[in-house]
Amino acid sequence: MRNPWKEVNTGVETPLFNLPAAAVTMQALVDHDNGTVVFGVQTLDPIGDHLIALWCSSPVPLEKYLKAMHEAHREYLNQLWDATGPF
């Protein structure tokens, strides 16, 4: 069977982001044994695998997670804003 992509002669698209890039993530770590949740926000340089920023909440009971989640979301937005350059 002939590979239809083999004969395509197009240029390579430019990268979406200039290097270095930044990956901002927010995670919830749930401990079912203790009934707590910890929120974490981190910014990584995915190319060099370097940690740029890290924020972590203290453990909170699962039934009271909403306030800590909003605080983590605020930190996520701050790190996202810090990771974006002027356009």
Residue, then its C-alpha position, 0 to 999 in steps of 0.5 A: m500500500r502506498n503511503p499518501w503522506k510520503e509525497v507531500n512537499t509542504g513547509v513545516e509550520t512555525p511553533l505556536f509558542n516561542l521557546p521557552a514555553a511554560a506549562v501551568t497546571m492545577q491539581a487536586l490530590v485526594d487522600h481518602d484515608n484521611g478525608t482531605v484534599v490538597f491543591g497544587v499549582q505548578t509552572l514548568d518549562p516543558i522543554g528543559d523540564h525545569l520547575i518555574a513556580l510551585w504553590c500548594s495548599s494545606p490539607v483541608p477536609l473534603e467537605k470544606y474544599l471549596k475555599a481552598m479550590h478558589e484560592a488555588h484557582r486564583e494562584y493558577l491565574n496568577q501563574l498563568w498571567d506571570a507565564t505570558g509575555p507581552f504581545 
